[in-house]
């Protein structure tokens, strides 16, 4: 059966024509799926019974099941564990800010990038998510809280650029005026640095924010933390970032996880500032989440602020990411990992 929730409006019009229906039916169905967020054809009450029956035979509607939700007593952050149709699980996080609700979604079940400080990569990558499985994380959370989601970050489990086609289709659909119509300027996609895909994305000239997981200022140190650095050097990554900025006019963000005694020295600040200045990037400092298997510990708060000040003295704008949901399984992959361990 075909995955109807992954079809763009234009593709859905083609499908309707192919099954002998009028193209305008596509608009009705699209609204039910992506605005009213229904999970069955029977709920599409302005369609004839015969068309609903025909749709049910030809198509399936992706419908994630909420297995667990953890709610932070500190700031109301919600961490969700969803079951996919094949029994695999993914995580999503709702963060409430004064400017609106932000949801961080996963793009893969697990991850094959192997970054040393990340829980998502433990166990490797099982598969990539479809566009509908990415969309439905947002739809389920929006329905759960009864509020609109205004910002989306593709920075959960998985490497988005390792699932390039589905992620691009997701961006197209979530920002479609016929769907939830979330502005592309309110979408952020994170990558550990797949250079060809960054260049390919640049050519689309989207209005999203691209965040690069940098985490080290030299190739040697980056290789010790991120296997992708063995394939693409910082020079190659920087060139791709410059190309992205030139093609889109959108300023990039460098994500930088501060690990105590590993990448938080004055020399590290020097290296990062030099790279950031080349592409006018903003640096987002993130105290690394402690994960038992890695042994890494976050840089102390005082030292984090000192690192931020060091970057600013070198002409780079920097912020320290506010830690949300510290009292729940906040790091990507931890909630899923715990559930898998309990099942074995």
C-alpha atoms as a printed R data frame, in Angstrom:
    type eleno elety resid chain resno       x      y       z
1   ATOM     1    CA   UNK     A     1   0.000  0.000   0.000
2   ATOM     2    CA   UNK     A     2   1.121  3.533  -0.731
3   ATOM     3    CA   UNK     A     3   2.076  5.979   2.018
4   ATOM     4    CA   UNK     A     4  -0.453  8.741   1.357
5   ATOM     5    CA   UNK     A     5   0.824 11.088   4.069
6   ATOM     6    CA   UNK     A     6   4.225 11.309   2.323
7   ATOM     7    CA   UNK     A     7   2.687 12.587  -0.929
8   ATOM     8    CA   UNK     A     8   2.939 16.291  -1.723
9   ATOM     9    CA   UNK     A     9  -0.249 18.015  -2.861
10  ATOM    10    CA   UNK     A    10   0.874 17.847  -6.498
11  ATOM    11    CA   UNK     A    11   1.676 14.139  -6.198
12  ATOM    12    CA   UNK     A    12  -1.693 13.547  -4.558
13  ATOM    13    CA   UNK     A    13  -3.444 15.268  -7.474
14  ATOM    14    CA   UNK     A    14  -1.649 12.895  -9.855
15  ATOM    15    CA   UNK     A    15  -2.715  9.930  -7.724
16  ATOM    16    CA   UNK     A    16  -6.364 11.011  -7.779
17  ATOM    17    CA   UNK     A    17  -6.299 11.316 -11.563
18  ATOM    18    CA   UNK     A    18  -4.685  7.875 -11.803
19  ATOM    19    CA   UNK     A    19  -7.502  6.257  -9.791
20  ATOM    20    CA   UNK     A    20 -10.211  8.030 -11.807
21  ATOM    21    CA   UNK     A    21 -11.031 10.822  -9.350
22  ATOM    22    CA   UNK     A    22 -11.150 14.598  -9.858
23  ATOM    23    CA   UNK     A    23  -7.880 16.380  -8.944
24  ATOM    24    CA   UNK     A    24  -9.686 18.705  -6.483
25  ATOM    25    CA   UNK     A    25 -10.217 15.698  -4.207
26  ATOM    26    CA   UNK     A    26  -6.501 15.860  -3.464
27  ATOM    27    CA   UNK     A    27  -6.949 19.234  -1.761
28  ATOM    28    CA   UNK     A    28  -9.690 17.844   0.471
29  ATOM    29    CA   UNK     A    29  -7.638 14.801   1.445
30  ATOM    30    CA   UNK     A    30  -4.498 16.862   1.996
31  ATOM    31    CA   UNK     A    31  -6.373 19.158   4.386
32  ATOM    32    CA   UNK     A    32  -7.713 16.221   6.373
33  ATOM    33    CA   UNK     A    33  -4.238 14.719   6.702
34  ATOM    34    CA   UNK     A    34  -2.100 17.817   7.248
35  ATOM    35    CA   UNK     A    35  -4.415 20.418   8.834
36  ATOM    36    CA   UNK     A    36  -7.132 18.467  10.633
37  ATOM    37    CA   UNK     A    37  -4.601 15.689  11.373
38  ATOM    38    CA   UNK     A    38  -6.990 12.742  11.048
39  ATOM    39    CA   UNK     A    39  -5.697  9.172  11.154
40  ATOM    40    CA   UNK     A    40  -8.345  7.312   9.154
41  ATOM    41    CA   UNK     A    41 -10.192  7.739   5.871
42  ATOM    42    CA   UNK     A    42 -13.521  7.270   7.683
43  ATOM    43    CA   UNK     A    43 -12.994 10.656   9.345
44  ATOM    44    CA   UNK     A    44 -12.896 12.411   5.948
45  ATOM    45    CA   UNK     A    45 -16.594 13.202   6.032
46  ATOM    46    CA   UNK     A    46 -16.791 15.359   2.895
47  ATOM    47    CA   UNK     A    47 -15.679 12.416   0.759
48  ATOM    48    CA   UNK     A    48 -18.164  9.847  -0.543
49  ATOM    49    CA   UNK     A    49 -18.259  6.449   1.144
50  ATOM    50    CA   UNK     A    50 -17.143  4.828  -2.111
51  ATOM    51    CA   UNK     A    51 -14.071  7.087  -2.376
52  ATOM    52    CA   UNK     A    52 -13.164  6.482   1.267
53  ATOM    53    CA   UNK     A    53 -13.396  2.755   0.605
54  ATOM    54    CA   UNK     A    54 -11.239  3.065  -2.501
55  ATOM    55    CA   UNK     A    55  -8.611  5.072  -0.586
56  ATOM    56    CA   UNK     A    56  -8.517  2.520   2.233
57  ATOM    57    CA   UNK     A    57  -7.728 -0.232  -0.287
58  ATOM    58    CA   UNK     A    58  -4.976  1.721  -2.079
59  ATOM    59    CA   UNK     A    59  -3.295  3.739   0.657
60  ATOM    60    CA   UNK     A    60  -2.199  3.650   4.265
61  ATOM    61    CA   UNK     A    61  -2.035  6.557   6.709
62  ATOM    62    CA   UNK     A    62   1.100  6.747   8.831
63  ATOM    63    CA   UNK     A    63  -0.020  6.804  12.454
64  ATOM    64    CA   UNK     A    64   2.666  6.869  15.133
65  ATOM    65    CA   UNK     A    65   1.719  5.494  18.550
66  ATOM    66    CA   UNK     A    66   2.753  7.347  21.701
67  ATOM    67    CA   UNK     A    67   4.461  4.846  23.994
68  ATOM    68    CA   UNK     A    68   5.740  7.169  26.672
69  ATOM    69    CA   UNK     A    69   6.018 10.836  27.541
70  ATOM    70    CA   UNK     A    70   8.277 12.311  30.208
71  ATOM    71    CA   UNK     A    71   7.427 15.801  31.460
72  ATOM    72    CA   UNK     A    72  10.072 17.941  33.101
73  ATOM    73    CA   UNK     A    73   9.057 19.371  36.455
74  ATOM    74    CA   UNK     A    74  11.620 22.144  35.899
75  ATOM    75    CA   UNK     A    75  10.459 23.716  32.649
76  ATOM    76    CA   UNK     A    76   7.623 21.649  31.161
77  ATOM    77    CA   UNK     A    77   9.763 20.114  28.424
78  ATOM    78    CA   UNK     A    78   8.153 16.939  27.113
79  ATOM    79    CA   UNK     A    79  10.094 13.990  25.749
80  ATOM    80    CA   UNK     A    80   8.090 11.559  23.648
81  ATOM    81    CA   UNK     A    81   8.779  7.988  22.613
82  ATOM    82    CA   UNK     A    82   6.809  6.960  19.522
83  ATOM    83    CA   UNK     A    83   6.336  3.527  17.970
84  ATOM    84    CA   UNK     A    84   6.507  3.310  14.176
85  ATOM    85    CA   UNK     A    85   4.379  0.933  12.147
86  ATOM    86    CA   UNK     A    86   7.132 -1.700  12.080
87  ATOM    87    CA   UNK     A    87   7.662 -1.646  15.849
88  ATOM    88    CA   UNK     A    88  10.800  0.513  15.812
89  ATOM    89    CA   UNK     A    89  10.843  3.543  18.101
90  ATOM    90    CA   UNK     A    90  11.957  7.169  17.804
91  ATOM    91    CA   UNK     A    91  12.129 10.138  20.145
92  ATOM    92    CA   UNK     A    92  10.853 13.707  19.854
93  ATOM    93    CA   UNK     A    93  11.060 16.630  22.254
94  ATOM    94    CA   UNK     A    94   8.673 19.548  22.849
95  ATOM    95    CA   UNK     A    95  10.275 22.689  24.268
96  ATOM    96    CA   UNK     A    96   8.159 25.644  25.292
97  ATOM    97    CA   UNK     A    97   9.597 29.116  24.797
98  ATOM    98    CA   UNK     A    98   8.073 32.586  25.093
99  ATOM    99    CA   UNK     A    99   8.131 32.819  21.280
100 ATOM   100    CA   UNK     A   100   6.198 29.570  20.786
101 ATOM   101    CA   UNK     A   101   6.343 25.798  20.863
102 ATOM   102    CA   UNK     A   102   9.439 24.175  19.383
103 ATOM   103    CA   UNK     A   103   9.643 20.491  18.497
104 ATOM   104    CA   UNK     A   104  12.852 18.556  17.903
105 ATOM   105    CA   UNK     A   105  12.236 15.510  15.714
106 ATOM   106    CA   UNK     A   106  14.179 12.427  14.668
107 ATOM   107    CA   UNK     A   107  15.022 11.622  11.053
108 ATOM   108    CA   UNK     A   108  16.277  8.039  11.466
109 ATOM   109    CA   UNK     A   109  15.913  5.059  13.784
110 ATOM   110    CA   UNK     A   110  19.345  5.252  15.378
111 ATOM   111    CA   UNK     A   111  22.316  6.726  13.532
112 ATOM   112    CA   UNK     A   112  25.363  5.403  11.693
113 ATOM   113    CA   UNK     A   113  27.583  8.457  12.084
114 ATOM   114    CA   UNK     A   114  29.221  7.139  15.261
115 ATOM   115    CA   UNK     A   115  29.856 10.438  17.065
116 ATOM   116    CA   UNK     A   116  31.545  9.511  20.335
117 ATOM   117    CA   UNK     A   117  29.428 11.729  22.592
118 ATOM   118    CA   UNK     A   118  25.971 10.789  21.280
119 ATOM   119    CA   UNK     A   119  23.576  8.125  22.597
120 ATOM   120    CA   UNK     A   120  21.662  7.980  19.292
121 ATOM   121    CA   UNK     A   121  24.476  6.199  17.532
122 ATOM   122    CA   UNK     A   122  24.809  3.355  20.060
123 ATOM   123    CA   UNK     A   123  23.561  0.312  18.146
124 ATOM   124    CA   UNK     A   124  23.928  1.952  14.730
125 ATOM   125    CA   UNK     A   125  21.234  2.936  12.252
126 ATOM   126    CA   UNK     A   126  18.300  0.598  11.659
127 ATOM   127    CA   UNK     A   127  16.609  2.654   8.928
128 ATOM   128    CA   UNK     A   128  15.680  6.124   7.752
129 ATOM   129    CA   UNK     A   129  12.273  7.636   8.435
130 ATOM   130    CA   UNK     A   130   9.785  8.468   5.715
131 ATOM   131    CA   UNK     A   131   8.584 12.046   5.317
132 ATOM   132    CA   UNK     A   132   5.254 11.081   6.880
133 ATOM   133    CA   UNK     A   133   6.976  9.600   9.944
134 ATOM   134    CA   UNK     A   134   8.799 12.896  10.455
135 ATOM   135    CA   UNK     A   135   5.612 14.910   9.942
136 ATOM   136    CA   UNK     A   136   3.610 12.701  12.269
137 ATOM   137    CA   UNK     A   137   5.956 13.365  15.195
138 ATOM   138    CA   UNK     A   138   4.893 17.010  14.979
139 ATOM   139    CA   UNK     A   139   1.240 16.193  14.346
140 ATOM   140    CA   UNK     A   140   1.028 13.865  17.349
141 ATOM   141    CA   UNK     A   141   2.670 16.366  19.681
142 ATOM   142    CA   UNK     A   142   0.463 19.209  18.444
143 ATOM   143    CA   UNK     A   143  -2.628 17.072  19.018
144 ATOM   144    CA   UNK     A   144  -1.382 15.977  22.446
145 ATOM   145    CA   UNK     A   145  -0.917 19.518  23.757
146 ATOM   146    CA   UNK     A   146  -3.761 21.073  21.774
147 ATOM   147    CA   UNK     A   147  -1.486 23.878  20.598
148 ATOM   148    CA   UNK     A   148   0.243 24.934  17.406
149 ATOM   149    CA   UNK     A   149   3.897 24.094  16.846
150 ATOM   150    CA   UNK     A   150   5.711 27.143  15.474
151 ATOM   151    CA   UNK     A   151   9.346 25.976  15.298
152 ATOM   152    CA   UNK     A   152  10.842 22.674  14.195
153 ATOM   153    CA   UNK     A   153  14.370 21.378  14.641
154 ATOM   154    CA   UNK     A   154  15.543 18.246  12.805
155 ATOM   155    CA   UNK     A   155  18.199 17.472  15.377
156 ATOM   156    CA   UNK     A   156  16.940 14.365  17.167
157 ATOM   157    CA   UNK     A   157  17.990 10.800  16.439
158 ATOM   158    CA   UNK     A   158  19.732 10.291  13.107
159 ATOM   159    CA   UNK     A   159  21.712 12.295  10.550
160 ATOM   160    CA   UNK     A   160  19.250 14.277   8.389
161 ATOM   161    CA   UNK     A   161  21.610 14.541   5.409
162 ATOM   162    CA   UNK     A   162  21.931 10.732   5.465
163 ATOM   163    CA   UNK     A   163  18.176 10.739   4.721
164 ATOM   164    CA   UNK     A   164  18.375 13.625   2.263
165 ATOM   165    CA   UNK     A   165  15.391 13.059  -0.054
166 ATOM   166    CA   UNK     A   166  12.880 12.372   2.717
167 ATOM   167    CA   UNK     A   167  14.105 15.341   4.777
168 ATOM   168    CA   UNK     A   168  13.793 17.723   1.808
169 ATOM   169    CA   UNK     A   169  10.279 16.456   1.118
170 ATOM   170    CA   UNK     A   170   9.461 16.898   4.816
171 ATOM   171    CA   UNK     A   171  10.651 20.532   4.652
172 ATOM   172    CA   UNK     A   172   8.515 21.131   1.551
173 ATOM   173    CA   UNK     A   173   5.420 19.658   3.181
174 ATOM   174    CA   UNK     A   174   5.699 21.164   6.677
175 ATOM   175    CA   UNK     A   175   6.113 24.622   5.132
176 ATOM   176    CA   UNK     A   176   3.347 24.131   2.537
177 ATOM   177    CA   UNK     A   177   0.631 26.781   2.903
178 ATOM   178    CA   UNK     A   178  -1.922 24.011   2.383
179 ATOM   179    CA   UNK     A   179  -0.619 22.157   5.454
180 ATOM   180    CA   UNK     A   180   0.666 23.386   8.822
181 ATOM   181    CA   UNK     A   181   2.398 26.227   6.958
182 ATOM   182    CA   UNK     A   182   5.362 26.571   9.323
183 ATOM   183    CA   UNK     A   183   7.716 29.155   7.855
184 ATOM   184    CA   UNK     A   184  10.996 27.745   6.553
185 ATOM   185    CA   UNK     A   185  12.704 30.465   8.579
186 ATOM   186    CA   UNK     A   186  11.430 28.609  11.647
187 ATOM   187    CA   UNK     A   187  12.974 25.305  10.528
188 ATOM   188    CA   UNK     A   188  16.473 24.200  11.504
189 ATOM   189    CA   UNK     A   189  18.241 21.152  10.094
190 ATOM   190    CA   UNK     A   190  21.402 19.848  11.731
191 ATOM   191    CA   UNK     A   191  24.168 17.839  10.074
192 ATOM   192    CA   UNK     A   192  27.471 16.436  11.239
193 ATOM   193    CA   UNK     A   193  28.942 17.557   7.928
194 ATOM   194    CA   UNK     A   194  28.074 15.495   4.842
195 ATOM   195    CA   UNK     A   195  29.688 17.854   2.364
196 ATOM   196    CA   UNK     A   196  28.045 16.753  -0.932
197 ATOM   197    CA   UNK     A   197  24.578 16.931   0.634
198 ATOM   198    CA   UNK     A   198  25.263 20.396   2.092
199 ATOM   199    CA   UNK     A   199  26.114 21.628  -1.402
200 ATOM   200    CA   UNK     A   200  23.068 19.878  -2.873
201 ATOM   201    CA   UNK     A   201  20.852 21.480  -0.216
202 ATOM   202    CA   UNK     A   202  22.378 24.894  -0.948
203 ATOM   203    CA   UNK     A   203  21.300 24.624  -4.588
204 ATOM   204    CA   UNK     A   204  17.644 24.355  -3.491
205 ATOM   205    CA   UNK     A   205  17.950 27.845  -1.972
206 ATOM   206    CA   UNK     A   206  15.602 27.116   0.909
207 ATOM   207    CA   UNK     A   207  15.075 29.591   3.761
208 ATOM   208    CA   UNK     A   208  15.851 27.131   6.557
209 ATOM   209    CA   UNK     A   209  18.669 27.474   9.086
210 ATOM   210    CA   UNK     A   210  21.461 24.948   8.609
211 ATOM   211    CA   UNK     A   211  23.288 23.906  11.769
212 ATOM   212    CA   UNK     A   212  26.677 22.206  11.494
213 ATOM   213    CA   UNK     A   213  27.825 19.896  14.284
214 ATOM   214    CA   UNK     A   214  31.445 21.008  14.556
215 ATOM   215    CA   UNK     A   215  32.595 20.090  18.087
216 ATOM   216    CA   UNK     A   216  36.317 20.553  17.373
217 ATOM   217    CA   UNK     A   217  38.522 23.114  15.659
218 ATOM   218    CA   UNK     A   218  41.179 20.813  14.190
219 ATOM   219    CA   UNK     A   219  40.914 17.773  11.965
220 ATOM   220    CA   UNK     A   220  42.870 15.662  14.441
221 ATOM   221    CA   UNK     A   221  40.588 16.405  17.374
222 ATOM   222    CA   UNK     A   222  37.447 16.203  15.244
223 ATOM   223    CA   UNK     A   223  38.460 12.744  14.011
224 ATOM   224    CA   UNK     A   224  38.746 11.573  17.619
225 ATOM   225    CA   UNK     A   225  35.135 12.631  18.257
226 ATOM   226    CA   UNK     A   226  33.392 12.289  14.895
227 ATOM   227    CA   UNK     A   227  34.176  9.545  12.350
228 ATOM   228    CA   UNK     A   228  32.749 11.700   9.535
229 ATOM   229    CA   UNK     A   229  35.866 13.877   9.918
230 ATOM   230    CA   UNK     A   230  37.901 11.016   8.421
231 ATOM   231    CA   UNK     A   231  35.980 11.510   5.187
232 ATOM   232    CA   UNK     A   232  35.637 15.309   5.025
233 ATOM   233    CA   UNK     A   233  38.203 17.724   6.389
234 ATOM   234    CA   UNK     A   234  37.316 20.965   8.153
235 ATOM   235    CA   UNK     A   235  38.582 22.823   5.065
236 ATOM   236    CA   UNK     A   236  36.144 20.893   2.835
237 ATOM   237    CA   UNK     A   237  33.329 21.445   5.327
238 ATOM   238    CA   UNK     A   238  34.094 25.163   5.556
239 ATOM   239    CA   UNK     A   239  34.066 25.484   1.760
240 ATOM   240    CA   UNK     A   240  30.656 23.798   1.652
241 ATOM   241    CA   UNK     A   241  29.385 26.169   4.365
242 ATOM   242    CA   UNK     A   242  30.640 29.180   2.411
243 ATOM   243    CA   UNK     A   243  28.862 27.845  -0.683
244 ATOM   244    CA   UNK     A   244  25.645 27.379   1.325
245 ATOM   245    CA   UNK     A   245  25.819 30.958   2.623
246 ATOM   246    CA   UNK     A   246  26.505 32.297  -0.880
247 ATOM   247    CA   UNK     A   247  23.589 30.411  -2.456
248 ATOM   248    CA   UNK     A   248  20.981 31.028   0.261
249 ATOM   249    CA   UNK     A   249  22.073 34.156   2.116
250 ATOM   250    CA   UNK     A   250  21.195 32.266   5.284
251 ATOM   251    CA   UNK     A   251  23.663 32.475   8.154
252 ATOM   252    CA   UNK     A   252  24.838 29.098   9.435
253 ATOM   253    CA   UNK     A   253  25.095 27.937  13.019
254 ATOM   254    CA   UNK     A   254  27.960 25.856  14.384
255 ATOM   255    CA   UNK     A   255  26.814 23.477  17.117
256 ATOM   256    CA   UNK     A   256  29.604 22.913  19.627
257 ATOM   257    CA   UNK     A   257  29.244 20.414  22.472
258 ATOM   258    CA   UNK     A   258  31.581 21.411  25.287
259 ATOM   259    CA   UNK     A   259  33.265 18.365  26.827
260 ATOM   260    CA   UNK     A   260  35.270 18.903  30.007
261 ATOM   261    CA   UNK     A   261  39.001 18.564  29.375
262 ATOM   262    CA   UNK     A   262  38.517 17.624  25.709
263 ATOM   263    CA   UNK     A   263  37.544 20.660  23.608
264 ATOM   264    CA   UNK     A   264  37.103 23.580  26.013
265 ATOM   265    CA   UNK     A   265  40.533 25.235  26.137
266 ATOM   266    CA   UNK     A   266  41.643 28.700  25.043
267 ATOM   267    CA   UNK     A   267  43.334 27.068  22.032
268 ATOM   268    CA   UNK     A   268  40.025 25.426  21.090
269 ATOM   269    CA   UNK     A   269  38.311 28.825  21.235
270 ATOM   270    CA   UNK     A   270  41.027 30.191  18.922
271 ATOM   271    CA   UNK     A   271  40.482 27.391  16.403
272 ATOM   272    CA   UNK     A   272  36.679 27.648  16.445
273 ATOM   273    CA   UNK     A   273  36.700 31.432  16.126
274 ATOM   274    CA   UNK     A   274  38.970 31.245  13.084
275 ATOM   275    CA   UNK     A   275  36.610 28.788  11.351
276 ATOM   276    CA   UNK     A   276  33.440 30.680  12.299
277 ATOM   277    CA   UNK     A   277  34.781 34.003  11.031
278 ATOM   278    CA   UNK     A   278  35.456 32.495   7.607
279 ATOM   279    CA   UNK     A   279  31.754 31.837   7.014
280 ATOM   280    CA   UNK     A   280  30.174 34.414   9.382
281 ATOM   281    CA   UNK     A   281  28.715 31.578  11.448
282 ATOM   282    CA   UNK     A   282  27.057 31.870  14.834
283 ATOM   283    CA   UNK     A   283  28.327 29.419  17.481
284 ATOM   284    CA   UNK     A   284  25.833 27.629  19.714
285 ATOM   285    CA   UNK     A   285  27.574 26.175  22.767
286 ATOM   286    CA   UNK     A   286  26.024 23.040  24.251
287 ATOM   287    CA   UNK     A   287  27.173 21.467  27.529
288 ATOM   288    CA   UNK     A   288  27.463 17.818  26.467
289 ATOM   289    CA   UNK     A   289  24.834 15.455  27.864
290 ATOM   290    CA   UNK     A   290  26.454 12.867  30.148
291 ATOM   291    CA   UNK     A   291  26.077  9.413  28.568
292 ATOM   292    CA   UNK     A   292  27.356  6.491  30.637
293 ATOM   293    CA   UNK     A   293  28.993  4.704  27.692
294 ATOM   294    CA   UNK     A   294  31.096  7.710  26.662
295 ATOM   295    CA   UNK     A   295  32.465  8.824  30.021
296 ATOM   296    CA   UNK     A   296  32.283 12.429  28.778
297 ATOM   297    CA   UNK     A   297  31.273 15.124  31.230
298 ATOM   298    CA   UNK     A   298  29.998 18.624  30.433
299 ATOM   299    CA   UNK     A   299  32.215 21.654  30.877
300 ATOM   300    CA   UNK     A   300  31.346 23.487  34.111
301 ATOM   301    CA   UNK     A   301  29.026 26.483  33.814
302 ATOM   302    CA   UNK     A   302  31.696 29.024  34.736
303 ATOM   303    CA   UNK     A   303  34.085 27.580  32.138
304 ATOM   304    CA   UNK     A   304  31.302 27.498  29.538
305 ATOM   305    CA   UNK     A   305  30.757 31.232  29.984
306 ATOM   306    CA   UNK     A   306  34.508 31.809  29.788
307 ATOM   307    CA   UNK     A   307  34.598 29.916  26.464
308 ATOM   308    CA   UNK     A   308  31.697 32.019  25.167
309 ATOM   309    CA   UNK     A   309  33.498 35.205  26.184
310 ATOM   310    CA   UNK     A   310  36.669 33.983  24.493
311 ATOM   311    CA   UNK     A   311  34.784 33.524  21.217
312 ATOM   312    CA   UNK     A   312  33.172 36.947  21.461
313 ATOM   313    CA   UNK     A   313  36.548 38.578  22.093
314 ATOM   314    CA   UNK     A   314  37.647 36.993  18.829
315 ATOM   315    CA   UNK     A   315  34.783 38.558  16.909
316 ATOM   316    CA   UNK     A   316  32.343 35.621  16.896
317 ATOM   317    CA   UNK     A   317  28.762 35.752  18.156
318 ATOM   318    CA   UNK     A   318  28.017 32.895  20.522
319 ATOM   319    CA   UNK     A   319  25.218 31.700  22.764
320 ATOM   320    CA   UNK     A   320  24.974 28.978  25.384
321 ATOM   321    CA   UNK     A   321  22.035 26.731  24.692
322 ATOM   322    CA   UNK     A   322  19.575 26.775  27.530
323 ATOM   323    CA   UNK     A   323  19.433 23.312  29.057
324 ATOM   324    CA   UNK     A   324  15.881 22.031  28.806
325 ATOM   325    CA   UNK     A   325  14.474 18.943  30.493
326 ATOM   326    CA   UNK     A   326  17.508 18.223  32.635
327 ATOM   327    CA   UNK     A   327  15.434 16.063  34.995
328 ATOM   328    CA   UNK     A   328  14.257 13.703  32.223
329 ATOM   329    CA   UNK     A   329  16.060 11.566  29.600
330 ATOM   330    CA   UNK     A   330  17.089 14.661  27.698
331 ATOM   331    CA   UNK     A   331  19.903 13.460  25.434
332 ATOM   332    CA   UNK     A   332  18.994 12.111  21.999
333 ATOM   333    CA   UNK     A   333  18.545  8.346  22.116
334 ATOM   334    CA   UNK     A   334  18.491  7.873  25.895
335 ATOM   335    CA   UNK     A   335  14.756  7.218  26.283
336 ATOM   336    CA   UNK     A   336  14.721  4.781  23.355
337 ATOM   337    CA   UNK     A   337  17.879  3.075  24.630
338 ATOM   338    CA   UNK     A   338  16.410  2.589  28.109
339 ATOM   339    CA   UNK     A   339  13.225  1.086  26.698
340 ATOM   340    CA   UNK     A   340  15.196 -1.322  24.491
341 ATOM   341    CA   UNK     A   341  17.256 -2.433  27.483
342 ATOM   342    CA   UNK     A   342  14.078 -3.068  29.499
343 ATOM   343    CA   UNK     A   343  12.691 -5.231  26.704
344 ATOM   344    CA   UNK     A   344  15.783 -7.488  26.557
